[in-house]
Amino acid sequence: MVAGFSERFDTEFGLVRTDAIVAVPFVAGAVAMVLWSRHSDRTGERRRHHR
């Protein structure tokens, strides 16, 4: 996707910048997992947090 974006808009990303762009969704997912588990531990509620 990043390569396609680069071709379509005639721009170039270096290796580090491409890696940083690709890492954003994974970092967001990791943060969401930590916050979700903290909320589950704080409330003691496991049923809705199981999925």
C-alpha positions in Angstrom: 0.0 0.0 0.0 2.8 2.4 0.8 4.5 1.6 -2.5 1.3 2.2 -4.3 0.8 5.5 -2.6 4.3 6.4 -3.4 3.8 5.7 -7.1 0.4 7.3 -7.3 1.4 10.6 -5.8 4.9 10.6 -7.3 6.8 10.7 -4.0 9.5 8.6 -2.5 9.8 7.2 1.0 13.0 5.8 2.4 13.2 2.5 4.2 12.9 4.0 7.7 10.0 6.2 6.8 8.2 3.3 5.1 8.7 1.1 8.2 7.4 3.9 10.5 4.2 4.3 8.3 3.6 0.6 8.4 4.2 0.4 12.1 1.4 2.9 13.0 -1.5 0.4 13.0 0.5 -2.2 15.1 1.4 0.4 17.7 -2.2 1.6 17.9 -3.3 -2.1 18.4 -0.7 -2.6 21.1 -1.8 0.5 23.0 -5.5 -0.5 22.6 -4.7 -4.0 24.1 -3.0 -2.5 27.1 -5.8 -0.1 27.8 -8.5 -2.8 27.2 -6.8 -5.2 29.7 -6.3 -2.4 32.3 -10.0 -1.6 32.1 -10.9 -5.2 32.5 -8.6 -5.6 35.5 -9.8 -2.4 37.1 -13.5 -3.2 36.8 -13.1 -6.9 37.4 -15.4 -7.5 34.5 -14.3 -10.3 32.2 -17.4 -11.2 30.1 -17.4 -8.3 27.6 -13.6 -8.1 27.5 -13.2 -11.7 26.4 -13.4 -11.2 22.6 
